[in-house]
Amino acid sequence: MDSNVFKGKWKQMKGEAKKQWGKLTDDDLNVIDGEKDKLVGKLQERYGHTKDAAEREYTDWSARYRD
């Protein structure tokens, strides 16, 4: 998903992100604020993923929300 589209849909997707990645806190979600790189970084931090693994998770998850 394009980063501008992701940022625009973030408020709608926030709840789904919380369901997908329960270790992300509300504060994490507020800090991420629709920025893909911040989400990938938080996935690395909270889950111990490599950058590539976190990117793949993001890509798989965000594909569900394409128009």
PyMOL Python script that loads the backbone (N, CA, C, O; Angstrom):
from pymol import cmd

cmd.read_pdbstr("""\
ATOM      1  N   MET A   1       0.849  -1.169   0.000  1.00  0.00           N
ATOM      2  CA  MET A   1       0.000   0.000   0.000  1.00  0.00           C
ATOM      3  C   MET A   1       0.898   1.236   0.000  1.00  0.00           C
ATOM      4  O   MET A   1       1.877   1.310   0.742  1.00  0.00           O
ATOM      5  N   ASP A   2       0.553   2.173  -0.822  1.00  0.00           N
ATOM      6  CA  ASP A   2       1.275   3.440  -0.895  1.00  0.00           C
ATOM      7  C   ASP A   2       1.259   4.123   0.469  1.00  0.00           C
ATOM      8  O   ASP A   2       0.253   4.077   1.177  1.00  0.00           O
ATOM      9  N   SER A   3       2.363   4.751   0.835  1.00  0.00           N
ATOM     10  CA  SER A   3       2.472   5.339   2.169  1.00  0.00           C
ATOM     11  C   SER A   3       1.466   6.462   2.390  1.00  0.00           C
ATOM     12  O   SER A   3       1.004   6.646   3.517  1.00  0.00           O
ATOM     13  N   ASN A   4       1.109   7.219   1.353  1.00  0.00           N
ATOM     14  CA  ASN A   4       0.104   8.276   1.509  1.00  0.00           C
ATOM     15  C   ASN A   4      -1.278   7.691   1.760  1.00  0.00           C
ATOM     16  O   ASN A   4      -2.044   8.217   2.567  1.00  0.00           O
ATOM     17  N   VAL A   5      -1.591   6.610   1.075  1.00  0.00           N
ATOM     18  CA  VAL A   5      -2.870   5.930   1.276  1.00  0.00           C
ATOM     19  C   VAL A   5      -2.918   5.346   2.678  1.00  0.00           C
ATOM     20  O   VAL A   5      -3.927   5.463   3.374  1.00  0.00           O
ATOM     21  N   PHE A   6      -1.820   4.714   3.091  1.00  0.00           N
ATOM     22  CA  PHE A   6      -1.752   4.120   4.432  1.00  0.00           C
ATOM     23  C   PHE A   6      -1.986   5.182   5.497  1.00  0.00           C
ATOM     24  O   PHE A   6      -2.765   4.971   6.426  1.00  0.00           O
ATOM     25  N   LYS A   7      -1.321   6.314   5.366  1.00  0.00           N
ATOM     26  CA  LYS A   7      -1.480   7.392   6.342  1.00  0.00           C
ATOM     27  C   LYS A   7      -2.928   7.877   6.374  1.00  0.00           C
ATOM     28  O   LYS A   7      -3.476   8.137   7.445  1.00  0.00           O
ATOM     29  N   GLY A   8      -3.542   7.999   5.207  1.00  0.00           N
ATOM     30  CA  GLY A   8      -4.929   8.450   5.128  1.00  0.00           C
ATOM     31  C   GLY A   8      -5.918   7.484   5.747  1.00  0.00           C
ATOM     32  O   GLY A   8      -6.931   7.907   6.304  1.00  0.00           O
ATOM     33  N   LYS A   9      -5.641   6.200   5.659  1.00  0.00           N
ATOM     34  CA  LYS A   9      -6.554   5.179   6.191  1.00  0.00           C
ATOM     35  C   LYS A   9      -6.208   4.766   7.622  1.00  0.00           C
ATOM     36  O   LYS A   9      -6.898   3.928   8.204  1.00  0.00           O
ATOM     37  N   TRP A  10      -5.167   5.335   8.187  1.00  0.00           N
ATOM     38  CA  TRP A  10      -4.660   4.864   9.474  1.00  0.00           C
ATOM     39  C   TRP A  10      -5.721   4.846  10.561  1.00  0.00           C
ATOM     40  O   TRP A  10      -5.795   3.881  11.321  1.00  0.00           O
ATOM     41  N   LYS A  11      -6.545   5.882  10.658  1.00  0.00           N
ATOM     42  CA  LYS A  11      -7.555   5.912  11.729  1.00  0.00           C
ATOM     43  C   LYS A  11      -8.496   4.725  11.615  1.00  0.00           C
ATOM     44  O   LYS A  11      -8.912   4.163  12.629  1.00  0.00           O
ATOM     45  N   GLN A  12      -8.833   4.342  10.400  1.00  0.00           N
ATOM     46  CA  GLN A  12      -9.711   3.198  10.197  1.00  0.00           C
ATOM     47  C   GLN A  12      -8.983   1.892  10.491  1.00  0.00           C
ATOM     48  O   GLN A  12      -9.586   0.947  11.001  1.00  0.00           O
ATOM     49  N   MET A  13      -7.713   1.832  10.177  1.00  0.00           N
ATOM     50  CA  MET A  13      -6.947   0.597  10.279  1.00  0.00           C
ATOM     51  C   MET A  13      -6.332   0.367  11.655  1.00  0.00           C
ATOM     52  O   MET A  13      -5.868  -0.734  11.950  1.00  0.00           O
ATOM     53  N   LYS A  14      -6.324   1.386  12.487  1.00  0.00           N
ATOM     54  CA  LYS A  14      -5.681   1.297  13.802  1.00  0.00           C
ATOM     55  C   LYS A  14      -6.201   0.125  14.634  1.00  0.00           C
ATOM     56  O   LYS A  14      -5.422  -0.620  15.228  1.00  0.00           O
ATOM     57  N   GLY A  15      -7.502  -0.025  14.669  1.00  0.00           N
ATOM     58  CA  GLY A  15      -8.104  -1.115  15.432  1.00  0.00           C
ATOM     59  C   GLY A  15      -7.711  -2.476  14.889  1.00  0.00           C
ATOM     60  O   GLY A  15      -7.480  -3.418  15.648  1.00  0.00           O
ATOM     61  N   GLU A  16      -7.638  -2.571  13.566  1.00  0.00           N
ATOM     62  CA  GLU A  16      -7.229  -3.831  12.949  1.00  0.00           C
ATOM     63  C   GLU A  16      -5.762  -4.141  13.246  1.00  0.00           C
ATOM     64  O   GLU A  16      -5.388  -5.299  13.432  1.00  0.00           O
ATOM     65  N   ALA A  17      -4.941  -3.099  13.289  1.00  0.00           N
ATOM     66  CA  ALA A  17      -3.527  -3.294  13.638  1.00  0.00           C
ATOM     67  C   ALA A  17      -3.408  -3.800  15.070  1.00  0.00           C
ATOM     68  O   ALA A  17      -2.578  -4.661  15.362  1.00  0.00           O
ATOM     69  N   LYS A  18      -4.233  -3.268  15.957  1.00  0.00           N
ATOM     70  CA  LYS A  18      -4.219  -3.692  17.361  1.00  0.00           C
ATOM     71  C   LYS A  18      -4.620  -5.168  17.472  1.00  0.00           C
ATOM     72  O   LYS A  18      -4.045  -5.915  18.264  1.00  0.00           O
ATOM     73  N   LYS A  19      -5.612  -5.583  16.672  1.00  0.00           N
ATOM     74  CA  LYS A  19      -6.020  -6.987  16.672  1.00  0.00           C
ATOM     75  C   LYS A  19      -4.904  -7.883  16.145  1.00  0.00           C
ATOM     76  O   LYS A  19      -4.624  -8.941  16.708  1.00  0.00           O
ATOM     77  N   GLN A  20      -4.271  -7.446  15.059  1.00  0.00           N
ATOM     78  CA  GLN A  20      -3.214  -8.232  14.417  1.00  0.00           C
ATOM     79  C   GLN A  20      -1.992  -8.364  15.312  1.00  0.00           C
ATOM     80  O   GLN A  20      -1.427  -9.449  15.451  1.00  0.00           O
ATOM     81  N   TRP A  21      -1.588  -7.251  15.920  1.00  0.00           N
ATOM     82  CA  TRP A  21      -0.368  -7.213  16.727  1.00  0.00           C
ATOM     83  C   TRP A  21      -0.717  -6.724  18.129  1.00  0.00           C
ATOM     84  O   TRP A  21      -0.563  -5.543  18.441  1.00  0.00           O
ATOM     85  N   GLY A  22      -1.182  -7.631  18.961  1.00  0.00           N
ATOM     86  CA  GLY A  22      -1.640  -7.297  20.301  1.00  0.00           C
ATOM     87  C   GLY A  22      -0.575  -6.704  21.217  1.00  0.00           C
ATOM     88  O   GLY A  22      -0.904  -6.075  22.222  1.00  0.00           O
ATOM     89  N   LYS A  23       0.693  -6.899  20.878  1.00  0.00           N
ATOM     90  CA  LYS A  23       1.760  -6.339  21.707  1.00  0.00           C
ATOM     91  C   LYS A  23       1.949  -4.840  21.479  1.00  0.00           C
ATOM     92  O   LYS A  23       2.635  -4.175  22.254  1.00  0.00           O
ATOM     93  N   LEU A  24       1.342  -4.309  20.419  1.00  0.00           N
ATOM     94  CA  LEU A  24       1.438  -2.869  20.189  1.00  0.00           C
ATOM     95  C   LEU A  24       0.481  -2.156  21.137  1.00  0.00           C
ATOM     96  O   LEU A  24      -0.696  -2.504  21.221  1.00  0.00           O
ATOM     97  N   THR A  25       0.983  -1.177  21.834  1.00  0.00           N
ATOM     98  CA  THR A  25       0.165  -0.421  22.780  1.00  0.00           C
ATOM     99  C   THR A  25      -0.564   0.710  22.049  1.00  0.00           C
ATOM    100  O   THR A  25      -0.256   1.028  20.900  1.00  0.00           O
ATOM    101  N   ASP A  26      -1.530   1.304  22.736  1.00  0.00           N
ATOM    102  CA  ASP A  26      -2.211   2.468  22.171  1.00  0.00           C
ATOM    103  C   ASP A  26      -1.215   3.594  21.918  1.00  0.00           C
ATOM    104  O   ASP A  26      -1.326   4.311  20.923  1.00  0.00           O
ATOM    105  N   ASP A  27      -0.247   3.751  22.811  1.00  0.00           N
ATOM    106  CA  ASP A  27       0.789   4.764  22.607  1.00  0.00           C
ATOM    107  C   ASP A  27       1.603   4.456  21.351  1.00  0.00           C
ATOM    108  O   ASP A  27       1.923   5.362  20.582  1.00  0.00           O
ATOM    109  N   ASP A  28       1.938   3.179  21.142  1.00  0.00           N
ATOM    110  CA  ASP A  28       2.653   2.790  19.926  1.00  0.00           C
ATOM    111  C   ASP A  28       1.853   3.193  18.690  1.00  0.00           C
ATOM    112  O   ASP A  28       2.394   3.769  17.746  1.00  0.00           O
ATOM    113  N   LEU A  29       0.567   2.884  18.712  1.00  0.00           N
ATOM    114  CA  LEU A  29      -0.282   3.182  17.562  1.00  0.00           C
ATOM    115  C   LEU A  29      -0.373   4.680  17.312  1.00  0.00           C
ATOM    116  O   LEU A  29      -0.430   5.116  16.162  1.00  0.00           O
ATOM    117  N   ASN A  30      -0.386   5.465  18.377  1.00  0.00           N
ATOM    118  CA  ASN A  30      -0.411   6.921  18.215  1.00  0.00           C
ATOM    119  C   ASN A  30       0.904   7.436  17.651  1.00  0.00           C
ATOM    120  O   ASN A  30       0.909   8.350  16.825  1.00  0.00           O
ATOM    121  N   VAL A  31       2.012   6.864  18.084  1.00  0.00           N
ATOM    122  CA  VAL A  31       3.329   7.266  17.582  1.00  0.00           C
ATOM    123  C   VAL A  31       3.461   6.882  16.104  1.00  0.00           C
ATOM    124  O   VAL A  31       3.999   7.654  15.310  1.00  0.00           O
ATOM    125  N   ILE A  32       2.980   5.711  15.738  1.00  0.00           N
ATOM    126  CA  ILE A  32       3.059   5.233  14.355  1.00  0.00           C
ATOM    127  C   ILE A  32       2.329   6.207  13.424  1.00  0.00           C
ATOM    128  O   ILE A  32       2.836   6.550  12.356  1.00  0.00           O
ATOM    129  N   ASP A  33       1.157   6.641  13.830  1.00  0.00           N
ATOM    130  CA  ASP A  33       0.389   7.679  13.132  1.00  0.00           C
ATOM    131  C   ASP A  33       0.360   7.477  11.620  1.00  0.00           C
ATOM    132  O   ASP A  33       0.510   8.436  10.863  1.00  0.00           O
ATOM    133  N   GLY A  34       0.169   6.251  11.182  1.00  0.00           N
ATOM    134  CA  GLY A  34       0.016   5.983   9.764  1.00  0.00           C
ATOM    135  C   GLY A  34       1.301   5.971   8.963  1.00  0.00           C
ATOM    136  O   GLY A  34       1.265   6.043   7.735  1.00  0.00           O
ATOM    137  N   GLU A  35       2.432   5.880   9.635  1.00  0.00           N
ATOM    138  CA  GLU A  35       3.707   5.845   8.914  1.00  0.00           C
ATOM    139  C   GLU A  35       4.246   4.417   8.890  1.00  0.00           C
ATOM    140  O   GLU A  35       4.547   3.829   9.929  1.00  0.00           O
ATOM    141  N   LYS A  36       4.357   3.883   7.694  1.00  0.00           N
ATOM    142  CA  LYS A  36       4.768   2.495   7.490  1.00  0.00           C
ATOM    143  C   LYS A  36       6.083   2.186   8.188  1.00  0.00           C
ATOM    144  O   LYS A  36       6.199   1.168   8.869  1.00  0.00           O
ATOM    145  N   ASP A  37       7.072   3.054   8.024  1.00  0.00           N
ATOM    146  CA  ASP A  37       8.390   2.788   8.615  1.00  0.00           C
ATOM    147  C   ASP A  37       8.323   2.699  10.134  1.00  0.00           C
ATOM    148  O   ASP A  37       9.028   1.897  10.746  1.00  0.00           O
ATOM    149  N   LYS A  38       7.478   3.519  10.736  1.00  0.00           N
ATOM    150  CA  LYS A  38       7.333   3.466  12.193  1.00  0.00           C
ATOM    151  C   LYS A  38       6.654   2.173  12.623  1.00  0.00           C
ATOM    152  O   LYS A  38       7.020   1.587  13.642  1.00  0.00           O
ATOM    153  N   LEU A  39       5.663   1.723  11.846  1.00  0.00           N
ATOM    154  CA  LEU A  39       5.003   0.460  12.158  1.00  0.00           C
ATOM    155  C   LEU A  39       5.997  -0.694  12.049  1.00  0.00           C
ATOM    156  O   LEU A  39       6.058  -1.550  12.931  1.00  0.00           O
ATOM    157  N   VAL A  40       6.762  -0.715  10.985  1.00  0.00           N
ATOM    158  CA  VAL A  40       7.761  -1.770  10.796  1.00  0.00           C
ATOM    159  C   VAL A  40       8.758  -1.750  11.957  1.00  0.00           C
ATOM    160  O   VAL A  40       9.129  -2.804  12.473  1.00  0.00           O
ATOM    161  N   GLY A  41       9.188  -0.570  12.362  1.00  0.00           N
ATOM    162  CA  GLY A  41      10.119  -0.449  13.488  1.00  0.00           C
ATOM    163  C   GLY A  41       9.529  -0.959  14.787  1.00  0.00           C
ATOM    164  O   GLY A  41      10.211  -1.628  15.564  1.00  0.00           O
ATOM    165  N   LYS A  42       8.263  -0.647  15.029  1.00  0.00           N
ATOM    166  CA  LYS A  42       7.606  -1.128  16.255  1.00  0.00           C
ATOM    167  C   LYS A  42       7.439  -2.641  16.232  1.00  0.00           C
ATOM    168  O   LYS A  42       7.543  -3.290  17.273  1.00  0.00           O
ATOM    169  N   LEU A  43       7.183  -3.207  15.065  1.00  0.00           N
ATOM    170  CA  LEU A  43       7.087  -4.669  14.962  1.00  0.00           C
ATOM    171  C   LEU A  43       8.433  -5.308  15.289  1.00  0.00           C
ATOM    172  O   LEU A  43       8.494  -6.337  15.961  1.00  0.00           O
ATOM    173  N   GLN A  44       9.496  -4.696  14.814  1.00  0.00           N
ATOM    174  CA  GLN A  44      10.830  -5.198  15.140  1.00  0.00           C
ATOM    175  C   GLN A  44      11.065  -5.114  16.650  1.00  0.00           C
ATOM    176  O   GLN A  44      11.561  -6.057  17.266  1.00  0.00           O
ATOM    177  N   GLU A  45      10.706  -3.992  17.224  1.00  0.00           N
ATOM    178  CA  GLU A  45      10.946  -3.759  18.651  1.00  0.00           C
ATOM    179  C   GLU A  45      10.119  -4.689  19.531  1.00  0.00           C
ATOM    180  O   GLU A  45      10.657  -5.324  20.438  1.00  0.00           O
ATOM    181  N   ARG A  46       8.826  -4.773  19.273  1.00  0.00           N
ATOM    182  CA  ARG A  46       7.931  -5.546  20.143  1.00  0.00           C
ATOM    183  C   ARG A  46       8.035  -7.053  19.938  1.00  0.00           C
ATOM    184  O   ARG A  46       7.899  -7.826  20.887  1.00  0.00           O
ATOM    185  N   TYR A  47       8.277  -7.467  18.690  1.00  0.00           N
ATOM    186  CA  TYR A  47       8.252  -8.899  18.385  1.00  0.00           C
ATOM    187  C   TYR A  47       9.624  -9.485  18.101  1.00  0.00           C
ATOM    188  O   TYR A  47       9.751 -10.700  17.948  1.00  0.00           O
ATOM    189  N   GLY A  48      10.648  -8.655  18.028  1.00  0.00           N
ATOM    190  CA  GLY A  48      11.993  -9.140  17.759  1.00  0.00           C
ATOM    191  C   GLY A  48      12.203  -9.597  16.326  1.00  0.00           C
ATOM    192  O   GLY A  48      13.097 -10.397  16.049  1.00  0.00           O
ATOM    193  N   HIS A  49      11.381  -9.091  15.415  1.00  0.00           N
ATOM    194  CA  HIS A  49      11.502  -9.453  14.003  1.00  0.00           C
ATOM    195  C   HIS A  49      12.704  -8.756  13.367  1.00  0.00           C
ATOM    196  O   HIS A  49      13.133  -7.687  13.804  1.00  0.00           O
ATOM    197  N   THR A  50      13.228  -9.388  12.333  1.00  0.00           N
ATOM    198  CA  THR A  50      14.197  -8.692  11.491  1.00  0.00           C
ATOM    199  C   THR A  50      13.417  -7.663  10.674  1.00  0.00           C
ATOM    200  O   THR A  50      12.190  -7.723  10.593  1.00  0.00           O
ATOM    201  N   LYS A  51      14.134  -6.728  10.078  1.00  0.00           N
ATOM    202  CA  LYS A  51      13.462  -5.721   9.255  1.00  0.00           C
ATOM    203  C   LYS A  51      12.712  -6.385   8.102  1.00  0.00           C
ATOM    204  O   LYS A  51      11.579  -6.008   7.800  1.00  0.00           O
ATOM    205  N   ASP A  52      13.336  -7.368   7.458  1.00  0.00           N
ATOM    206  CA  ASP A  52      12.686  -8.058   6.339  1.00  0.00           C
ATOM    207  C   ASP A  52      11.404  -8.765   6.781  1.00  0.00           C
ATOM    208  O   ASP A  52      10.386  -8.702   6.092  1.00  0.00           O
ATOM    209  N   ALA A  53      11.458  -9.432   7.924  1.00  0.00           N
ATOM    210  CA  ALA A  53      10.275 -10.142   8.429  1.00  0.00           C
ATOM    211  C   ALA A  53       9.162  -9.153   8.775  1.00  0.00           C
ATOM    212  O   ALA A  53       7.995  -9.407   8.475  1.00  0.00           O
ATOM    213  N   ALA A  54       9.508  -8.045   9.394  1.00  0.00           N
ATOM    214  CA  ALA A  54       8.515  -7.030   9.748  1.00  0.00           C
ATOM    215  C   ALA A  54       7.914  -6.413   8.485  1.00  0.00           C
ATOM    216  O   ALA A  54       6.711  -6.156   8.438  1.00  0.00           O
ATOM    217  N   GLU A  55       8.727  -6.176   7.475  1.00  0.00           N
ATOM    218  CA  GLU A  55       8.237  -5.641   6.195  1.00  0.00           C
ATOM    219  C   GLU A  55       7.255  -6.613   5.550  1.00  0.00           C
ATOM    220  O   GLU A  55       6.213  -6.205   5.038  1.00  0.00           O
ATOM    221  N   ARG A  56       7.597  -7.913   5.580  1.00  0.00           N
ATOM    222  CA  ARG A  56       6.703  -8.932   5.006  1.00  0.00           C
ATOM    223  C   ARG A  56       5.375  -8.965   5.754  1.00  0.00           C
ATOM    224  O   ARG A  56       4.314  -9.047   5.135  1.00  0.00           O
ATOM    225  N   GLU A  57       5.428  -8.900   7.084  1.00  0.00           N
ATOM    226  CA  GLU A  57       4.193  -8.896   7.869  1.00  0.00           C
ATOM    227  C   GLU A  57       3.330  -7.698   7.511  1.00  0.00           C
ATOM    228  O   GLU A  57       2.120  -7.825   7.319  1.00  0.00           O
ATOM    229  N   TYR A  58       3.963  -6.535   7.422  1.00  0.00           N
ATOM    230  CA  TYR A  58       3.234  -5.322   7.045  1.00  0.00           C
ATOM    231  C   TYR A  58       2.609  -5.490   5.665  1.00  0.00           C
ATOM    232  O   TYR A  58       1.435  -5.170   5.475  1.00  0.00           O
ATOM    233  N   THR A  59       3.381  -5.988   4.702  1.00  0.00           N
ATOM    234  CA  THR A  59       2.893  -6.138   3.333  1.00  0.00           C
ATOM    235  C   THR A  59       1.704  -7.084   3.272  1.00  0.00           C
ATOM    236  O   THR A  59       0.706  -6.787   2.616  1.00  0.00           O
ATOM    237  N   ASP A  60       1.805  -8.216   3.950  1.00  0.00           N
ATOM    238  CA  ASP A  60       0.712  -9.185   3.975  1.00  0.00           C
ATOM    239  C   ASP A  60      -0.530  -8.592   4.626  1.00  0.00           C
ATOM    240  O   ASP A  60      -1.644  -8.764   4.131  1.00  0.00           O
ATOM    241  N   TRP A  61      -0.333  -7.900   5.726  1.00  0.00           N
ATOM    242  CA  TRP A  61      -1.454  -7.314   6.457  1.00  0.00           C
ATOM    243  C   TRP A  61      -2.103  -6.194   5.664  1.00  0.00           C
ATOM    244  O   TRP A  61      -3.329  -6.149   5.556  1.00  0.00           O
ATOM    245  N   SER A  62      -1.320  -5.301   5.116  1.00  0.00           N
ATOM    246  CA  SER A  62      -1.871  -4.135   4.419  1.00  0.00           C
ATOM    247  C   SER A  62      -2.546  -4.517   3.104  1.00  0.00           C
ATOM    248  O   SER A  62      -3.407  -3.783   2.617  1.00  0.00           O
ATOM    249  N   ALA A  63      -2.165  -5.658   2.522  1.00  0.00           N
ATOM    250  CA  ALA A  63      -2.784  -6.101   1.270  1.00  0.00           C
ATOM    251  C   ALA A  63      -4.287  -6.319   1.427  1.00  0.00           C
ATOM    252  O   ALA A  63      -5.040  -6.220   0.459  1.00  0.00           O
ATOM    253  N   ARG A  64      -4.707  -6.610   2.628  1.00  0.00           N
ATOM    254  CA  ARG A  64      -6.144  -6.815   2.889  1.00  0.00           C
ATOM    255  C   ARG A  64      -6.949  -5.529   2.773  1.00  0.00           C
ATOM    256  O   ARG A  64      -8.174  -5.575   2.654  1.00  0.00           O
ATOM    257  N   TYR A  65      -6.281  -4.390   2.805  1.00  0.00           N
ATOM    258  CA  TYR A  65      -6.976  -3.100   2.848  1.00  0.00           C
ATOM    259  C   TYR A  65      -6.830  -2.307   1.561  1.00  0.00           C
ATOM    260  O   TYR A  65      -7.178  -1.127   1.510  1.00  0.00           O
ATOM    261  N   ARG A  66      -6.321  -2.947   0.530  1.00  0.00           N
ATOM    262  CA  ARG A  66      -6.227  -2.267  -0.770  1.00  0.00           C
ATOM    263  C   ARG A  66      -7.622  -2.113  -1.348  1.00  0.00           C
ATOM    264  O   ARG A  66      -8.497  -2.958  -1.158  1.00  0.00           O
ATOM    265  N   ASP A  67      -7.797  -1.038  -2.041  1.00  0.00           N
ATOM    266  CA  ASP A  67      -9.128  -0.768  -2.656  1.00  0.00           C
ATOM    267  C   ASP A  67      -9.404  -1.661  -3.825  1.00  0.00           C
ATOM    268  O   ASP A  67     -10.465  -1.561  -4.441  1.00  0.00           O
TER     269      ASP A  67
END
""", "prot")
cmd.dss("prot")
cmd.show_as("cartoon", "prot")
cmd.util.cbc("prot")
cmd.orient("prot")
